[in-house]
């Protein structure tokens, strides 16, 4: 049980508490009290044992003071639990999704110099040296960030997959369950796209990148893709389609993507073990991945590929084999995910085959091998319930970043997002704030409420 008098930070404090004890049978009683009395005090009581942490009074704007009070509340709780349990977390007291954004904000605000990022993350958040160095590299490798409130990315969501992966907790439907709905869904989606095109023109916005994600957008037939992509006529820097499952990729569909100016596609093997693919419910083989990749190269697409560390049944040797195969293929971008087992996943509450210590080792080995082969890390994000409290990292080669990944993960650009379960974001760079507007999650609701979804976004982007 956890209690605190700092109710405004309660969620983050509970997240940290649970991160330490997520896989434990019992959890200790812990209380936190924050006091301001000339100094900032954080008092942590664990099963009756009291630890007191003292900091200088926060200064600056009201928002900055609140940020520092939260920072030191979390740091105090982390230090107290870490000392009691005799163990650490790789990302220390940091509970958020984007540690790189934290470092960049500290540099941009003048709190630290860029050369001090590693030390800052270690000192202020108890982030391990290895992870602090990684975050530092990513901040330095990120390119193309532009602060312009009239610049937007355009995202289209197709929340449908051929089958549901056993580890998945996303809102995504199996194609066989919603196939009869797809024509109506596409009509609603096209209606929303057309209304957003009017909004973009009326507000004098500039679309920088288009990204079609999901789900697996290539579950659509070639004719359906053609109909959809015909609506996306913006002259953009980059146009990416997440093809995802290799078994959905055909020459005919790639011809359609090429015709409409798509520049990059994602082919996500997740593993090159056929046994694992069968175990997790992905109905494709490694041979189909090779075939899809060869087709993509023939067409001249840039290719992103994803793998997942910690899949059920996989040991270090299997993961290393997948990594070696990936390096031989040499795609433009590689994202290394650590398995996240959320409540909606079949694998919830299962511990990884590797064990948490070895999982961390093999993730570090994979990241280091990629860097030795000339890949550079350029974006990073974390998820709740991620095994071992670890991370997902995207790598690029030959200065070929996927700009949408930076814009999206670092929340540096507004995104107009259409489709069921798509989330639009508006960045107010001068005010340093973000407003979000989600569409409804399920296809039927989206179809029935499409006019409401359109009006929501018009309101979000009014007075640009």
Residue, then its C-alpha position, 0 to 999 in steps of 0.5 A: x500500500x502507498x500513500x502520499x500527501x502530495x496528491x498532484x504527484x500521486x500517479x507518478x509516485x505510485x508508478x515508481x512504487x509499482x515499478x519496484x514491486x511489479x513482480x513481487x508477491x507482497x508489497x510493503x506499506x510506504x508513505x510519502x510526505x512532502x513539506x515546505x519549511x524554508x527547505x523542501x523536505x520529502x519524508x519516506x516511511x517504509x514499514x515504520x522506518x523513516x528516511x528524510x531527504x532535504x533539498x533547496x527551495x524550488x525557484x522560478x516560475x510556478x510551473x518550474x517549482x511544481x516540476x522540481x517538487x515532483x522531481x525530488x519527491x520521486x527521487x526521494x522515494x526511489x532512493x529510500x526503496x532502492x536502499x531498503x531493497x538493495x537494488x536499482x532500476x535502469x531508469x532510476x526515478x524517472x517514470x515518464x515515457x521520454x527521458x530524452x525530452x527531459x534532457x532536451x528541455x533542461x538544455x533549452x531552458x538553460x538549466x544545464x549545458x549540452x555536455x552535462x546531460x549524462x551527469x544531469x540524468x544520473x544526479x537528478x534522476x538516479x538513471x544508470x550511467x549506461x542509460x544516461x549515456x544512451x539518452x545523451x547520444x540520442x539527443x545529439x543524434x536527433x536532427x530536423x527538429x523545427x519549432x513552427x506551430x504552422x508545421x504539422x505531420x499527418x497521421x492516418x490510422x488503420x487499427x486492423x491486423x490479420x491476426x492478434x499477436x499474443x503480446x498485443x494490448x493495443x486497440x486493433x481488430x482482427x480483419x476477419x471480425x471487421x471485414x464487412x465494416x471496412x468499406x464503410x470505415x474507409x468512407x468515413x476515413x476519407x470524409x475525415x481526411x477531406x475535411x482536414x485538408x480544408x482545415x489545413x488550407x484554411x489555417x495555412x498549415x504546412x504538412x511535413x510528413x505523412x505516416x499511415x500506421x495501425x494496426x497493419x495498413x496493408x491488410x487493405x486490398x490494393x484497390x482500397x489502398x489506391x482509393x485511400x492514398x489518392x486523398x493524400x496529395x500533400x507535397x511532403x518531405x517523407x511519406x511512410x506506410x507501416x506495412x508491418x506483417x510481411x504476409x500482407x505485402x504484395x507486389x501489387x500493393x507496393x506498386x500502389x504505394x510507389x505510384x502515390x509517392x510513398x518513400x518509406x515502409x515498415x516491415x516488422x519481423x519481430x523475430x526471425x524464429x519461425x517457432x516464436x512467430x507461431x507461438x505469438x500468433x503471427x501467421x508469417x515466416x522468416x522466409x516471407x520477411x525476406x521475400x517482402x524485403x526483397x520486393x521493397x528494395x526492388x521498388x526503391x523504398x527505404x525500410x524500417x524494421x522492428x524486433x522485440x527482446x523478451x518474447x516468450x520462449x526466446x533465449x539469448x542465442x535466438x535473439x542473437x541469431x535474429x540480430x545477426x540476420x537483421x544486420x545482414x539485411x541492413x535496413x535503413x532504420x531498426x527499432x529494438x523493442x523490449x516486450x511490454x506485457x500490459x493487462x490486455x496481453x495473453x502473456x501478462x504476469x509471465x516472466x521472460x525466459x531470460x530472467x530480468x537480469x539477462x534480459x537487460x544484458x541482451x538488450x545492452x548487447x543488441x544496442x551496442x552491436x548495432x552501434x558497432x555496425x554503424x547504426x546510431x540511436x535517434x529516438x527512445x521511449x518507454x512503456x508502462x509494464x515494460x519488462x525489466x523497466x527497460x526501453x525501446x530504441x530506434x536506430x538509423x544508418x547513413x544519416x537516414x532518420x525517419x523524421x516522423x518518429x522524432x516528431x511523434x516520440x519527442x512531441x516536437x510537432x503538431x499532428x493531425x491524426x485521422x481514423x479510429x483511435x488516432x490521437x491528434x496533438x497541437x503543440x503551442x511552442x511559445x506557451x510550451x504546452x500540448x493539447x491532445x484530441x483523441x478520436x473514439x477507439x472502435x470502428x463502429x463508434x468512429x463510423x457513427x460519430x465521424x462528424x463529431x470527430x471532425x468538429x473536435x479537430x476543427x476546434x483543436x486547431x482553431x486560431x492557429 
